[in-house]
Amino acid sequence: MTPAGLYVPMITPFDESGAVAPDALRALAQEVLTGGAAGLVALGTTAEPHALGAAEQQMVVDAIAAVCREHRAGLLVGAHTAPELRALAGRPEVTAALCLVPPFLRPGEEAVLAHYTRLAEESPVPLVAYHIPYRTGQQLGVGTLRRIAGLPGLVGVKHAVGGIDADTIALLADPPSDFAVLCGEDAYVSPLLALGASGGILASAHLATADYADLVAAWRAGDVTRARPLGHRLATLSAALFAEPNPAVVKAVLHAQGRIPTPLVRPPLLPATSTATTRALSCLAAVPAVRT
């Protein structure tokens, strides 16, 4: 299955003791799928996987997979090594693995292609490449992205290059067939959809889920009159939610709404400031005005 539409990379809620709160996670997953998301992402960056133990990671995937099974929704799981990919074999709900471009080493574009080729051979599920060069340090030109799209087992890319550059425009001017280009930069989702992206993986869509889903549907239907003003309003909300390191502000707003038990994040992250939280709540309150 080629992923398309709105995917929400789920946070990991924590209770007052700092433990994972699976009931809150299941309830949140239900809410965003009911709100119009096409699927969910487990163990993405937004989930703070760096701070979760193996048992906690399994708990998170189990909780999200159960909700996706109930809704017959897509499920991507963050998995970046061959052992992590092989562990997905017993999970029929998983439609693809979200697999990061090798970080830090900057191995070169040919090595990135070889890396995905090896992982696809090991993986029991299709792969979505996660291209985020300001975190990985590895740039990929449009030619390499097209070659990735042609690899067996690669079904999409989470495109998070910090904006819209010449390679972005060239890729979407002639998008590869049966290959999803999913926006991974929340504030840029509207213009990327206008260029022809298949959808987005958007942490902001924990909030105003129906509006983000409506934005994706409007652009895909070519309804510029509906899409453009909604996109402007949601870009402002996304910018506010990412004013401090993700997912701190998202969690603070969800907690303020009573949807998760605490706004806690784990080190090295710090909780959102009251200033950022108040600003995000104000932007969120303004979003429905564009739908009336």
BELSUL-V19636 format. One record per pair of residues at least 24 apart in sequence whose C-alpha atoms are under 6 Angstrom apart, sorted by sequence separation. I is the first residue (numbers start at 0). J is the second residue. D is the distance in whole Angstrom. If there is no record, write none. Layout:
BEGIN
i-><I:I>
j-><J:J>
d-><D:D>
END
This chain:
BEGIN
i-><154:155:156:157:158:159:171:247:141:155:157:158:159:193:127:157:125:126:127:129:130:125:126:127:128:129:130:131:132:248:95:98:99:100:127:130:131:141:6:95:96:97:98:99:100:5:6:8:9:95:96:98:105:5:6:7:8:9:103:105:4:6:7:102:103:119:38:40:42:43:203:8:10:11:37:38:39:40:41:42:88:10:38:40:9:25:81:85:84:240:239:189:236:186:186:185:186:232:229:1:34:35:34:31:35:5:7:3:4:5:6:7:8:3:7:45:5:23:14:14>
j-><178:179:180:181:182:183:195:271:166:180:182:183:184:218:153:183:152:153:154:156:157:153:154:155:156:157:158:159:160:276:124:127:128:129:156:159:160:170:36:125:126:127:128:129:130:36:37:39:40:126:127:129:136:37:38:39:40:41:135:137:37:39:40:135:136:152:72:74:76:77:237:43:45:46:72:73:74:75:76:77:123:46:74:76:46:62:118:122:122:279:279:230:282:234:237:237:238:286:289:154:208:209:209:208:212:198:200:197:198:199:200:201:202:198:202:246:212:259:260:261>
d-><5:4:5:5:5:5:6:5:5:6:6:5:5:6:6:6:5:5:6:6:6:6:6:5:5:5:5:5:6:6:5:6:6:6:5:6:5:6:6:5:5:5:5:4:6:5:6:6:6:5:6:6:6:5:5:5:4:6:5:5:6:5:6:4:6:6:5:6:6:5:6:6:5:5:6:4:5:5:5:5:5:4:6:6:6:6:6:6:5:6:5:5:5:4:5:6:6:6:6:6:5:5:5:6:6:6:6:5:4:5:5:5:5:5:6:6:6:6:6:6>
END
